[in-house]
Amino acid sequence: MYPELLSTKDERHVQTVLAYRNEAQECSAERLLEAEKNFFLKHGRLPEPHEYTAENDLPMYSVFCRLAREAFEASLRAEFQELSVSDGQILTM
């Protein structure tokens, strides 16, 4: 019985990793923004982490986190680039 549980857990892990990779490749910041907007229009609020599901037309929460981090880092780079140019410093990121 125990080996069955272990193999089931391994299979779920593999399926989760494959689903993440597929969603990560298919989802862009623009698509995420549209999905977030549709969720907000339907529910009147932003989604909770557990609501990032295909049933809600949202990507996995981990995909949301990756895209949000990338957008925030791009914003920081742009902000720091402006600061470094005005101060005569060189930005290295």
N, C-alpha and C positions, 0 to 999 in steps of 0.2 A: 504494500500500500504506500509506503513512504517513497519508493522510487517513482511511482506514478505522480505523486504530488510534485516532486522535484522536476520531472520532465514537463509537467503542465506549466509550472512556473517558468521554466526555461522557454517554452514555446510562447507564452504570453510576452515575455521579455523580447524575444525575437520579433514578434508581431508589432509590439509597441515601437521598437527601434525602426522597423521598416515603415510603419505609418508615419513616424516623425520625419524620416528622410523624404518620403513622398510629399508630405505637406510642406516641408521646408523648401523643397524645390519649386513647388507650385505656387506658393504664397508670396506675394510681394507687399511692400508697404502700401501701395495703392489699393490692392485687393483687401488688405486688412482694414484700411480706413473705411472702405465701402461696407464691409461686413460689420464693423463697429457702428457705423452710422445706421445701418438697417436694424441692428439690434436695439440701438437707442430709440429709434422711431417706433419700434414695436413695443418696447418695455418701459420707455421713459427714463432709462438709467443705463449706466455702463455695466458690462457683464462682470460677474464674480469669477474668480479663477476656475471654479468647477463648471462654469457654464460655457467654457470654450470647447464646444463639441460640434460635430457635424450636424446634429439635430438643430442647433442654433445658427447654422451656417457660419460658424467661426472655426478658425484653425485651433489646433491644440494650444494650450496655454504656454507650453515651452516654445512654440513657434512665435507666439505673440511676444514673449519675453525677448527672444533673439532679435526680432524686428524692431522692437521698442529700444533695445540697447543700441542697435546699429544706428537708428535715427537720432538717438540722444548723442551718441559719439560723433556723428556727422555734424550735429548742431554745435557741440563743443569745439570741434576742429575749426569750424567756420568762425566762431566767436574768438577763439584763441589766435586764429590766423589774423584777424583784424587787429587784435591787441599787439601781436608780435610785429606786424607791419608798422603800426603807429609808434611802437617803442624801438624799432630797429632791431628786434630780436628775430631769430630763426626758429620756426616751429618744427619740432621733430616728434612725430607720433607714429 
